Amino acid sequence: MKNILIVSPHHFPEETLTDFKNMANVKSAVFTHEELSREIEQYDAVLTRTDVKFDKEILSKAKKLRVIGSATTGLNHIDVDYANSKGIKIISLQGTHTIPTAECTFSLMLALAKKIPWAHDSLKSGVWERHKFFNTELQGKTLGIIGFGRIGSRIAQYSKAFGMKVMTYDPYVNVDLAKQLEVKVTTLDDVLQNSDIITVHAFLSPETTRMINSNAFSKMKNTVFLINAARGEIIDEDALIDALESKKIAGAALDVFQEEPLPNSSRLVEYAKNNDNLIITPHISASSKESIFVSAKEIVEKVKEFLNKSEDVM
């Protein structure tokens, strides 16, 4: 009988695992990196999310592992090249996180522009100080979207409902969709220089890694808000803190980070504790109850199908 390990149990509701439990021994648990490196050698399949890193050290111990099912779109938490070299199949998802990520991104945009987190903290502490929380309207502002795929185009739809102008930079843009949504397709420099709010929805690649760096910040308006719910590595975090401290930009909201979990020693944490223009959240953008259930069910089905086909071949 096959052995299946689920290392992000809170993302795999019990009712999505019935098919697995009828065909395999299933274990759900949270492990440290060291514990997982000892545990993984006995499993044929693993189910995970982005909170567990499958690096070369872990994968080198996976003597029986045939497939990793990641209920995510991105795969930067897995050393895919090394996994492939060991004949380990990687299965991921596309599209199941579009709605929650787009909704969360827009929520971060509103919370930042309307100063909601800091007004809440102020009133919760017993202080009524309306004058401190003059905020920014979205209507009439220009939104720059970096990456115009499923999530970026959904954000454009929301933005139009708020009366915003929208421009996008994406080398692989669907021009027809952009035209349909009345979105201006333009250059990265144009987005950086002329947006009132910039939101990042690009895939992580060598070209996009630290794309938003000190040079990019130097081109932005000093009133701009920056939102990132894509991948943490796209923004140079030290350059971001420098831009916030020097008031080169007005504010930022981040749901993703270069290192996750975000260490308490991070400059981002320290800055957010003492300033009212940085929102940080623990990678919650794709974690709606609805999408977690759908993602878990879909990845279970895909991994089950792979294991059954492999069995037939053998």
C-alpha positions as CSV (number, residue, x, y, z in Angstrom):
1,M,0.0,0.0,0.0
2,K,1.3,3.5,-0.9
3,N,2.3,6.0,1.8
4,I,1.1,9.6,1.4
5,L,2.3,12.5,3.5
6,I,0.5,15.8,3.9
7,V,2.8,18.5,5.3
8,S,0.3,21.4,5.3
9,P,-2.6,19.8,7.0
10,H,-4.5,23.0,7.7
11,H,-4.8,23.5,3.9
12,F,-6.2,20.0,3.2
13,P,-9.7,19.6,4.9
14,E,-10.5,16.1,6.0
15,E,-13.4,15.7,3.6
16,T,-11.0,16.2,0.6
17,L,-8.9,13.2,1.6
18,T,-11.4,10.4,1.4
19,D,-10.1,9.1,-2.0
20,F,-6.5,8.9,-0.6
21,K,-7.6,7.1,2.5
22,N,-9.2,4.4,0.4
23,M,-6.0,3.7,-1.5
24,A,-3.1,4.5,0.8
25,N,-1.7,5.1,4.3
26,V,-2.1,8.8,4.8
27,K,-0.3,10.9,7.4
28,S,-1.0,14.6,8.1
29,A,1.5,16.5,10.2
30,V,3.6,19.7,10.6
31,F,7.3,19.1,10.5
32,T,10.4,21.2,11.1
33,H,12.9,21.0,8.2
34,E,15.0,18.5,10.1
35,E,12.1,16.3,11.0
36,L,10.9,16.3,7.4
37,S,14.3,15.3,6.1
38,R,14.1,12.2,8.4
39,E,10.5,11.4,7.6
40,I,10.3,11.8,3.9
41,E,12.2,8.7,2.8
42,Q,9.2,6.4,3.4
43,Y,6.6,8.2,1.3
44,D,5.4,7.7,-2.3
45,A,3.6,11.1,-2.5
46,V,3.5,14.4,-0.7
47,L,0.9,17.1,-0.7
48,T,2.0,20.6,0.3
49,R,1.6,24.4,0.0
50,T,4.1,27.2,-0.1
51,D,4.8,27.1,3.7
52,V,7.0,24.0,3.4
53,K,10.3,24.2,1.4
54,F,11.4,21.1,-0.6
55,D,15.0,22.0,-1.2
56,K,17.8,19.7,-2.4
57,E,18.6,18.6,1.2
58,I,15.0,17.3,1.7
59,L,14.6,15.8,-1.8
60,S,17.9,14.0,-1.6
61,K,16.4,11.9,1.3
62,A,13.2,11.1,-0.7
63,K,14.1,7.5,-1.7
64,K,10.6,6.4,-2.7
65,L,9.0,9.7,-3.6
66,R,7.3,9.8,-7.0
67,V,5.2,12.9,-6.9
68,I,4.8,16.2,-5.1
69,G,1.3,17.8,-5.3
70,S,1.4,21.5,-4.5
71,A,-1.9,23.2,-4.2
72,T,-0.4,26.4,-5.5
73,T,0.3,28.2,-8.7
74,G,3.9,29.1,-8.1
75,L,6.6,26.5,-7.3
76,N,9.4,28.6,-5.9
77,H,9.2,26.6,-2.6
78,I,10.3,23.5,-4.5
79,D,13.7,22.8,-6.2
80,V,12.0,21.7,-9.4
81,D,15.2,21.0,-11.4
82,Y,16.6,18.7,-8.7
83,A,13.2,17.0,-8.3
84,N,13.1,16.4,-12.0
85,S,16.6,15.0,-12.0
86,K,15.4,12.4,-9.4
87,G,12.3,11.5,-11.5
88,I,9.9,13.2,-9.1
89,K,6.8,14.5,-10.8
90,I,5.7,18.0,-9.7
91,I,1.9,18.7,-10.0
92,S,0.5,22.2,-9.3
93,L,-2.6,24.2,-10.0
94,Q,-3.6,27.1,-12.3
95,G,-6.5,29.5,-11.7
96,T,-8.0,28.3,-8.4
97,H,-6.6,31.2,-6.4
98,T,-7.5,34.0,-8.8
99,I,-10.6,35.3,-7.0
100,P,-9.2,35.3,-3.4
101,T,-5.9,36.8,-4.5
102,A,-7.5,39.5,-6.5
103,E,-10.0,40.3,-3.7
104,C,-7.2,40.4,-1.1
105,T,-5.1,42.6,-3.3
106,F,-7.9,45.1,-3.7
107,S,-8.6,44.9,0.1
108,L,-4.9,45.8,0.8
109,M,-5.2,48.7,-1.7
110,L,-8.3,50.1,0.1
111,A,-6.8,49.5,3.6
112,L,-3.7,51.4,2.6
113,A,-5.4,54.3,0.9
114,K,-8.0,54.6,3.7
115,K,-5.6,54.1,6.6
116,I,-7.9,51.5,8.1
117,P,-5.4,49.4,10.1
118,W,-4.0,52.4,11.9
119,A,-7.4,54.0,12.5
120,H,-8.6,50.7,14.0
121,D,-5.5,50.4,16.3
122,S,-5.9,54.0,17.4
123,L,-9.6,53.7,18.3
124,K,-9.0,50.3,19.9
125,S,-6.4,52.0,22.2
126,G,-9.1,54.4,23.4
127,V,-8.1,57.4,21.3
128,W,-10.5,59.3,19.0
129,E,-8.3,61.2,16.5
130,R,-10.1,61.6,13.2
131,H,-7.7,64.3,12.0
132,K,-4.8,61.8,11.8
133,F,-6.5,59.7,9.3
134,F,-7.3,61.9,6.2
135,N,-7.2,59.3,3.4
136,T,-6.9,59.0,-0.3
137,E,-9.8,58.4,-2.8
138,L,-9.3,55.7,-5.5
139,Q,-11.7,57.4,-8.0
140,G,-9.8,59.2,-10.8
141,K,-6.4,57.7,-9.8
142,T,-4.2,55.7,-12.2
143,L,-3.6,52.1,-11.3
144,G,-0.5,50.4,-12.8
145,I,-0.7,46.6,-13.0
146,I,2.6,44.7,-13.5
147,G,1.5,41.4,-14.9
148,F,-1.8,41.2,-16.7
149,G,-2.8,37.5,-16.3
150,R,-5.8,36.1,-14.6
151,I,-5.3,38.1,-11.4
152,G,-4.1,41.3,-12.9
153,S,-7.0,41.4,-15.4
154,R,-9.5,40.7,-12.5
155,I,-8.0,43.7,-10.6
156,A,-8.5,45.8,-13.6
157,Q,-12.2,44.9,-13.6
158,Y,-12.5,45.9,-9.9
159,S,-10.6,49.1,-10.5
160,K,-12.9,50.2,-13.3
161,A,-15.9,49.9,-10.9
162,F,-14.1,52.4,-8.6
163,G,-13.7,54.9,-11.5
164,M,-9.9,54.4,-11.8
165,K,-7.8,54.6,-14.9
166,V,-5.7,51.5,-15.5
167,M,-2.5,50.8,-17.3
168,T,-0.5,47.6,-17.5
169,Y,3.0,46.3,-18.3
170,D,3.3,42.7,-19.4
171,P,5.5,41.4,-22.2
172,Y,3.0,38.6,-22.8
173,V,-0.2,40.7,-22.5
174,N,-3.5,39.6,-24.0
175,V,-4.0,42.7,-26.1
176,D,-7.6,41.9,-26.9
177,L,-8.5,41.5,-23.2
178,A,-6.7,44.7,-22.3
179,K,-8.6,46.5,-25.0
180,Q,-11.9,45.0,-23.9
181,L,-11.3,46.2,-20.3
182,E,-10.1,49.6,-21.5
183,V,-6.6,49.1,-20.1
184,K,-3.6,50.9,-21.6
185,V,-0.8,48.6,-22.5
186,T,2.5,50.4,-21.9
187,T,6.1,50.1,-20.8
188,L,7.4,49.4,-17.3
189,D,8.8,52.9,-17.1
190,D,5.5,54.4,-17.9
191,V,3.8,52.4,-15.2
192,L,6.5,53.3,-12.6
193,Q,6.5,57.0,-13.5
194,N,2.8,57.7,-13.9
195,S,0.8,55.4,-11.6
196,D,-0.8,56.5,-8.3
197,I,-1.0,52.9,-7.2
198,I,1.1,50.0,-8.5
199,T,0.2,46.4,-7.9
200,V,2.4,43.4,-8.8
201,H,1.0,40.3,-10.4
202,A,4.0,39.0,-12.4
203,F,5.4,35.4,-12.2
204,L,8.7,35.0,-10.5
205,S,11.5,34.6,-13.1
206,P,15.1,35.8,-13.5
207,E,13.7,38.8,-15.3
208,T,11.3,39.7,-12.5
209,T,13.5,38.9,-9.5
210,R,14.0,42.3,-7.7
211,M,12.4,44.1,-10.6
212,I,11.1,46.6,-8.1
213,N,14.5,47.9,-6.9
214,S,16.1,51.2,-5.9
215,N,16.2,52.3,-9.6
216,A,12.5,51.5,-10.0
217,F,11.6,53.4,-6.8
218,S,13.5,56.5,-8.1
219,K,11.1,56.7,-11.0
220,M,7.9,56.6,-8.9
221,K,5.8,59.4,-7.7
222,N,6.4,60.2,-4.0
223,T,2.6,59.8,-3.5
224,V,2.5,56.3,-4.9
225,F,1.2,53.2,-3.0
226,L,2.8,49.8,-3.9
227,I,1.0,46.5,-3.4
228,N,2.5,43.0,-3.7
229,A,0.5,39.8,-3.4
230,A,2.5,37.9,-6.1
231,R,6.0,36.8,-5.0
232,G,8.2,38.4,-2.4
233,E,11.3,38.1,-4.5
234,I,10.0,40.6,-7.1
235,I,10.6,43.5,-4.7
236,D,13.9,44.4,-3.2
237,E,12.8,44.7,0.4
238,D,15.8,46.8,1.6
239,A,15.2,49.2,-1.3
240,L,11.5,49.3,-0.3
241,I,12.3,50.2,3.3
242,D,14.8,52.9,2.1
243,A,12.1,54.3,-0.2
244,L,9.5,54.4,2.7
245,E,12.0,55.9,5.2
246,S,13.0,58.6,2.7
247,K,9.4,59.3,1.8
248,K,10.2,58.4,-1.9
249,I,6.9,56.6,-1.9
250,A,3.8,57.1,0.3
251,G,3.1,53.5,1.4
252,A,3.2,49.8,0.7
253,A,1.2,46.7,1.5
254,L,2.8,43.3,1.2
255,D,1.3,39.8,1.6
256,V,4.4,38.0,0.3
257,F,8.1,38.1,1.3
258,Q,11.6,37.0,0.2
259,E,11.7,34.8,3.3
260,E,8.6,33.1,4.6
261,P,7.7,32.9,7.4
262,L,8.8,36.5,7.8
263,P,11.5,36.6,10.6
264,N,10.8,38.9,13.5
265,S,14.2,40.4,12.9
266,S,13.1,41.6,9.4
267,R,13.5,45.3,8.7
268,L,9.9,45.1,7.4
269,V,8.6,44.0,10.8
270,E,10.5,46.7,12.6
271,Y,9.4,49.4,10.2
272,A,5.7,48.4,10.3
273,K,5.8,48.5,14.2
274,N,6.8,52.1,14.1
275,N,5.2,53.6,11.0
276,D,1.7,54.0,9.6
277,N,2.3,53.4,5.9
278,L,3.3,49.7,5.7
279,I,0.8,46.8,5.9
280,I,2.3,43.3,6.2
281,T,0.1,40.2,6.2
282,P,1.3,36.5,6.4
283,H,0.6,35.3,2.8
284,I,-3.1,35.1,3.2
285,S,-4.2,36.3,-0.2
286,A,-5.0,32.9,-1.6
287,S,-6.4,31.5,1.6
288,S,-10.1,31.8,1.3
289,K,-12.1,29.0,2.8
290,E,-13.6,28.4,-0.7
291,S,-10.3,28.2,-2.6
292,I,-8.6,26.1,0.0
293,F,-11.3,23.4,-0.3
294,V,-11.3,23.6,-4.2
295,S,-7.5,23.5,-4.4
296,A,-7.2,20.6,-2.0
297,K,-9.8,18.6,-3.8
298,E,-8.3,19.3,-7.2
299,I,-4.7,18.5,-6.2
300,V,-5.8,15.3,-4.5
301,E,-7.6,14.2,-7.7
302,K,-4.5,15.0,-9.8
303,V,-2.1,13.1,-7.6
304,K,-4.4,10.1,-7.3
305,E,-4.7,10.0,-11.1
306,F,-0.9,10.1,-11.4
307,L,-0.4,7.3,-8.9
308,N,-3.0,5.1,-10.5
309,K,-1.5,5.6,-14.0
310,S,2.0,4.9,-12.6
311,E,0.7,1.7,-11.1
312,D,-0.9,0.6,-14.4
313,V,2.5,1.2,-16.2
314,M,4.3,-0.8,-13.6
